[in-house]
Amino acid sequence: MPGREELPSTLERSSEEARRTWIKAHDSAVEQYGEGERAHRVAYGALKHTHEKVGDHWERKEGGRKGPSDPRSARPRQQGGRSGEGVDEQASREHLYGVARRLGVEGRSRMSKAELLEAIRKANRGRTRAAR
């Protein structure tokens, strides 16, 4: 099934560029691996190189920086690890603070970078749930 027909709800609320990236990677993965979960993982992996999840949608990374959002995206699948859930772990603390401010995260000024990452993940999950 073409990626345009399987577009996740978070991408429906995202820019055309984010949708195009996901669809192109998904369709290519379907050709190589077949339909299913693996095609979706590949598409999200490609998307995470240029975009980060903010609330219930995806936005271009700050400064147009490219590269995996989290260490898991950079490793082979067999090595496992925790996903960054679309939050750019390579971003500066200042950038993460700004994202947390936009999401209304309480107590953000006293949080470390690791705490900001987790708070943003939690806020993103809540916003995505509410938007469905």
C-alpha positions in Angstrom: 0.0 0.0 0.0 1.4 3.4 -0.9 2.8 5.5 1.9 0.3 8.3 1.2 -2.5 5.9 2.2 -0.7 4.8 5.4 0.4 8.2 6.6 0.4 8.3 10.4 -1.8 11.0 12.1 1.3 12.9 13.4 2.4 13.3 9.8 -1.0 14.4 8.6 -0.5 17.4 11.0 3.1 18.1 9.8 4.6 20.0 6.9 4.5 18.7 3.3 8.3 18.2 3.5 7.9 15.8 6.5 5.2 13.9 4.7 7.2 13.6 1.5 10.2 12.3 3.4 8.2 9.7 5.2 6.3 8.6 2.1 9.4 8.3 -0.1 11.3 6.3 2.5 8.2 4.1 3.2 7.6 3.3 -0.4 11.2 2.5 -1.0 11.3 0.2 2.0 8.1 -1.6 0.8 9.8 -2.3 -2.5 12.9 -3.7 -0.6 11.3 -5.5 2.4 7.6 -5.8 1.7 4.7 -4.2 3.4 4.6 -4.1 7.2 6.3 -2.9 10.4 9.8 -2.8 8.9 8.7 -0.4 6.2 7.3 1.9 8.9 10.5 1.7 11.0 12.6 2.6 8.0 10.4 5.5 7.1 10.5 6.9 10.7 14.3 6.4 10.7 14.6 8.5 7.6 12.3 11.2 9.0 14.2 11.4 12.2 17.4 12.4 10.3 15.8 15.8 9.3 12.8 16.3 11.6 12.0 16.1 15.3 8.6 15.4 17.0 7.2 18.5 18.7 3.8 17.8 20.4 1.5 16.1 17.9 3.5 16.8 14.7 7.0 16.8 13.2 9.1 19.9 12.6 12.4 20.5 10.8 15.4 20.2 13.1 17.0 23.5 14.3 19.4 25.0 11.9 18.7 22.3 9.3 21.0 19.9 11.1 20.9 16.4 9.7 21.6 13.1 11.4 20.0 10.6 13.7 17.8 11.9 16.5 18.9 9.3 19.0 21.7 6.8 19.4 19.3 3.9 18.6 18.7 5.3 15.1 22.4 5.2 14.4 22.8 1.5 15.4 21.9 -1.7 13.6 18.5 -3.0 14.6 19.9 -6.1 16.4 21.6 -4.0 19.0 18.3 -2.7 20.5 18.1 0.2 22.9 15.6 2.9 23.8 14.1 5.0 21.1 14.2 8.8 21.4 10.5 8.8 20.3 11.4 11.5 17.7 12.9 13.9 20.2 16.3 15.2 19.0 18.7 14.0 21.6 21.6 15.7 19.8 20.0 19.1 20.2 21.4 21.7 22.6 19.8 22.1 26.0 18.7 25.6 25.0 16.8 24.2 22.0 15.2 21.5 24.2 14.3 24.2 26.7 12.5 26.2 23.9 10.6 23.1 22.8 9.6 22.4 26.4 8.4 26.0 26.8 6.3 25.7 23.6 4.8 22.5 25.0 4.1 24.1 28.4 6.3 21.7 30.4 6.3 22.8 34.1 9.6 23.2 36.0 11.6 23.2 32.8 14.1 25.9 33.9 15.4 23.6 36.7 15.7 20.5 34.5 18.9 18.9 33.2 19.1 18.0 29.5 18.1 14.4 30.3 15.1 15.6 32.3 14.1 17.9 29.4 14.3 15.0 26.9 12.0 12.9 29.1 9.6 15.7 29.8 9.3 16.5 26.1 8.7 12.8 25.2 6.0 12.7 27.8 4.4 15.9 26.5 4.6 14.6 23.0 2.8 11.4 23.9 0.1 13.3 25.6 -0.5 15.7 22.8 -0.5 12.9 20.2 -3.1 11.0 22.3 -5.3 14.1 22.6 -5.1 14.8 18.9 -6.3 11.4 17.8 
